[in-house]
Amino acid sequence: MYSNVSEALAILDRLFPEYRGSGRSSRGMNTPNHAVASVLSLPVSAATSLKEKEGMRLVQTKDIYRYPLKHYLTERKIPLEIAGRYLREVEYQDEQGRDFYALGWKCGETYGLRSKSFKGFLGKGIDITVFDRGNTEVYLFEGIFDFLAYLAHTKRKEPPVTTIIMNSVAMRSKLEAWLRDNSQVQRLNCYFDKDASGKTCLAKLRERFPQLDFHDRSDQYPQHKDFADWFASR
């Protein structure tokens, strides 16, 4: 018997190394530990590049099932019972008709996509994700995995107050519009990436909304790129 989930996943890794972290789907392949001869992955993009793949088509969404996606969540230390409330397994095709899959979440008119080998969006129509509780205090996360890491870290299944996931700092104008429409907001706890884009975004928000109390929470992860990386490294 395996002592824990991580040990069992490590054994699957050794049994099926070529399938580890794959984002390539195969017609008729329904078992999560199916070995494949080769793996084709779309390239990883920078989190702030707002990568929208032209010609990509949604095939279907379903509960998270495939082993590489569950393994990726385990690597990020996100429990499946939390991830399953906010993420779906998204199957999609690229412009050449090739099948892929990834973890996905609705963000406006499209889906955000994430796997070990790809970070981007299914198409156009990206928006911020808002869990509106009508509070004066807001938790603001740059990416969904920062949000999921926060829930896992605080042992919650739902955000305690109004929470916003930007999905990209390029969505700052969408956030600004939301703030203008929600005048009850007084305080924002900001979990941005510790890079130039994250710092610029926070500076611009402070400049546009001087009446609001912005708290930079990046001091909680001084040696890491973002909150999700800090949590995964613990």
DODOPA-385172 format. One record per atom (N, C-alpha, C): residue in one letter; x, y, z. Coordinates in steps of 0.1 Angstrom, whole numbers, plus 5000, padded with zeros to 4 digits. Layout:
REM residues N
AXYZ...
REM end
This chain:
REM residues 234
M500849885000M500050005000M500950125000Y500450234994Y501150364994Y500850445006S501850505011S501750585024S500950715022N501050775010N500350895007N500150914992V499451014988V499151034974V500351074966S501251154972S502451184965S503351064962E503350964971E504150844968E503550774956A502150764956A501550694945A501750754932L501650894932L501850964920L503350954915A504250944924A505650934920A505850794913I505150694918I505250564912I504650564898L503550634896L502950654883L503950724874D504650824879D505650894871D506750794866R507150704874R508250614870R507650514860L506350474861L505750384852L505550444838F505150574838F504750634826F505450774825P506750774823P507450904823P507150984811E506850924800E506550994787E505151064788Y504351024798Y503051084799Y502951194809R504051214816R504151314827R503851454822G502851514828G502551654824G502151684810S501651584803S501351594789S500051684788G499951764778G498751834774G498151784762R498651674756R498151624744R497151514746S496051534740S494951434741S494951334730S494251224732S494151124722S492751074721R492251064709R490851014707R490750874713G489650854721G489450724727G490250694739M491150784743M492050754754M491350804767N490850714775N489950754787N490650724800T491750644800T492350614813T493450714816P493550764828P494450874832P495950834832N496250704832N497650664832N498050584819H497350624808H497650564795H498950614790A499850524786A501150564781A501050594766V501750694762V501650734748V503150734742A503250724729A504550714723A505250844723S504550954721S505151084721S504251184727V504851294731V504051404738V504251534730L503151594726L503251724719L502651824728S503351934732S502852034741S502952174734L501952254737L502052394733L503052464742P503652564737P504752634746P504152714757V504952724768V504552804779V504752944776S503753034780S503853174777S504053244790A504453364790A504653444802A503253484807A503153494820A501753514826A501153644822T501953744819T501453874815T501253894800S501553794792S501553814778S500153804772L499153774780L497753764775L497653674763K498153554764K498253474752K496953414748E496353464737E495153414732E495453344719K495153214719K495453134707K494353144696E494753194685E493853204674E493453064668G492253044665G491852924659G491652804668M491752824681M491552714691M490052704693R489652584695R488152554696R487952464708L486952504716L486552434728L485752304723V486252194729V485552064726V484552034737Q485052024749Q484152004760Q484852034773T484052044784T484652054797T484051944806K484751904816K484251794825K485051804838D484651724848D485351714860D486751674858I487651724866I489151694865I489351544866Y489851474856Y490051334856Y491451284853R492051344843R493351284838R494451304848Y495251194849Y496351194859Y497351304858P497751354846P498751464846P498251594852L496951614850L496351734856L496251724871K495851604876K495851584890K497251594896H498251534889H499651544893H500051684894Y499751764884Y500151904884Y499551974896L498351954900L497752004912L498451964924T498851834925T499651784936T500951854937E501651874926E502851954926E502652094931R501552154928R501252294933R500652294947K500452174952K499852154966K498452204967I497752194956I496352234956I495452104957P494752094968P493851974970P492851964959L492551844954L491551834944L490151874948E489851864961E488551904965E488352054965I489452134965I489352274963I489452304948A490352254941A490552274927A489252244919G488552134923G487352094916G486252184917R486252274927R485152374928R485352494918Y486552514913Y486852624905Y487452594891L487952474890L488552434877L487852324870R487952314857R487352204849R488552144841E488352024837E489251974826E488652014813V489452094806V488952144793V489652074781E488952024772E489451964760E489252064749Y490252084741Y490152174730Y491052134718Q490852194707Q491652164695Q492352294690D493552274685D494252384679D493852404665E494452504658E494052544645E494352424635Q495152334638Q495352214629Q494552094633G493652114642G492752004646G493351904656R494451934662R495051844671R494351864685D494251754692D493551754705D494451784717F494051874726F494751904738F493751904750Y494351904761Y493551924773Y494352004784A493652074793A494252144803A493252174814L493752224826L492852274836L492352404831G491052434833G490552554828G489452614837W489252744836W488252814844W487652924835K486452954837K485753054830K486253194834C486653274824C487053414827C486453504816G485253544818G484553624808G483953534797E484153564785E483553484774E484453364770T485553344776T486453234773T486953154785Y487953074783Y488452994794Y489953024795G490453044808G491853034810G492252894810L493452864806L494052734804L495352724812R495552604819R496752584826R497052444827S498352404823S498852274826S500352294828K501052184830K502452194833K503252254821S502652244809S503352284797S502652404790F501552454795F500952564788F500252654798K500252784795K499552884803K499052984793G497753004792G497153104782G495653104783F495053144772F493653154771F493053084758L491853034759L491352964748L490953054736G490553174739G490253274729G490053414734K489353494727K489153634731K488053644741G487853774746G486753794756G487153774770I488453784773I488953764787I488453874796D488053834808D487653934818D488153894832I488053984842I488353944855I487353844861T487753774871T486753684878T486453734892V485153754894V484753824907V483853734915F484253714928F483353644937F482853764947D481753814943D481253934950D480453904962R480953954974R480253934986R479654074991G479954174984G479454304988G480254374999N481454325002N482254375013N482954505010T483354565021T484254685019T485654645017E486054525021E487354465019E487454365008V488454375000V488554284988V489954224988Y489954094984Y491254024982Y491454014967L492654064962L492954074948L494153984944F493853894936F494953804931F495253814916E496553814913E496853824899E496453704891G496653584896G496253464889G495453364897I494853274890I493953184897I494653084906F495953054903F496652964912F497053034925D497253164924D497453234936D496253224945F495053244939F493853234947F493653094953L493852984945L493752854950L494752824961A495952874959A496952854969A496552924982Y495953034981Y495453104993Y494353025000L493452974993L492452884999L493052765006A493952704999A494652585005A495452625017H496152735017H496952785028H496052815040T494952875038T494052915049T492952805052K493052695045K492152575047K490652625045R490452695034R489052735031R488652675018K487452655015K486952615002K486252724994E485952835002E485452954995E486053085001P486153184993P486753314998P485853375008P486453425019P485753475030P485053615027V485653695018V485153825015V485253834999T484753944994T484853974980T486253944975T486353864965T487653824959T487653844944I488753894939I488853914924I490153854919I490053774909I491153724901I491353804889M492453864887M492653954875M492853874862N493353754863N493653664852N494853714844S495153834844S496353894838S496354044842V497554104845V497554244848V497154324836A497054264824A496554334813A495054364814M494354304824M492954334827M492754444837R493754534839R493654634849R492454724846S492254764833S491154854830S489754784834K489654654833K488454584837K488254594853L489354584860L489354594874L488954744878E489554834871E489254974874E487755004872A487254954862A485754974859A484954914870W485354794875W484654734886W484754814899L485854864902L486054954914L485255074913R485155134901R484255254900R482855224902D482455104899D481055064901D480755014914N481754994923N481554944936N482155034946S481455144949S482055244957S482155214972Q481555094976Q481655054990Q483055004993V483854964983V485154914986V486055014992Q486754975003Q487655065009Q489155015010R489254885011R490554825013R490754705004L491954694998L492254584989L493554524993N493554394995N494754314998N495254254985C496454294981C496954264967C497954164967Y497754054960Y498653944958Y499153944944F500054034940F500554044927F501953974926D502353944913D503653884911D504753984915K505853934920K506954024923K507854044911D507254104901D507954144889D507554284885A508154334874A507954474870A506454494867S505854394860S504454414856S503554424869G503754334878G502954334891G503154464898K504354514899K504654634907K504054754899T504054754886T503554864878T502054874880C501354754879C499954744881C499454804894L500154764905L499754814918L499954964919A501055014913A501355154914A500255234906K499855184894K498855254887K497455254894L497155144901L495955134908L495955234920R497055254927R497155354937R497055494932E497555514920E497455644914E496055674910R495355574904R493955604899R492955614911F493255544922F492255534933F492955574946P493355694948P494055734960P493255724972Q491955724971Q491055714983Q491055574989L491555474981L491455334986L492755294993D492555205002D493755155010D494255025004F495355034996F495954914989F497054864998H496854735001H497954665009H498654565001D499954584999D500854494991D501154375000R500654264996R500954145004R502054064999S502854114989S503954034984S505054024994D505054095005D506054075016D505953935022Q504753865019Q504653725025Q505453625017Y505853665005Y506653574996Y507853644990P508753694999P509853774994P510853704985Q510953574986Q511953504978Q511353424966H510053454964H509353384953H508653474944K508353424932K507753504921K506353544925D505653454931D504253484935D503853404946F502553424951F502053354963F501953204960A501553164948A501453024944A502752954945D503853014940D505152954940D505652934954W505353044962W505753034977W505052914983F503752904981F502952794987F503452654983A503752644970A504152514964A505552474970S506352574973S507652544978S507752504993R506652525000R506752495014R506852345018
REM end
